Amino acid sequence: MTERAARGCRVLFTAGSVLRGDDAAGPLLAKLFQDEPLEGWEVVDGGQTPEDDLYYIRELQPTQVVFVDAAEMRLEPGQVRRLTASDVADQFLLSTHSLPMTFLLGRLAECCDDVVFLGIQVQSTEFFDPLAPAVRDAVERIAACLREGADTSRFETMS
């Protein structure tokens, strides 16, 4: 067991591509917390293949994982929702990653009892598009939530 695991860290796990417009939301959030760390949290930027970091998260044995990714949920750009694996499967939410999001969420649930998935509605994920202001605001709202104690219940669920 690592020293961090012994202390019961929490993990901010993000996914996304900095080259694809609003898909950069996750990496931007990770960078905010890498630049100004939050005590008790480990930041893992999964980039375009977040499944590659599952081994590391499993090793940390976190008490909580907050996973943040851009998503197509048919909402207004910048809307944030707490999602479940069944939301992803039932509503066919789109992801830009190589493996299905349900696979990733299932593996996270195997190593941590408290997994929260926050999806940020995208405006555009075209290559080289800038991050939409509404999506940047959503990243800031999530950052504030985590810095204020991580009560993610302030974000609506999909259901």
Beta strands, then each sheet from edge to edge (+ up, - down):
strand 1: 10-14
strand 2: 41-45
strand 3: 64-71
strand 4: 80-83
strand 5: 115-121
sheet 1: 2+ 1+ 3+ 5+ 4-
end
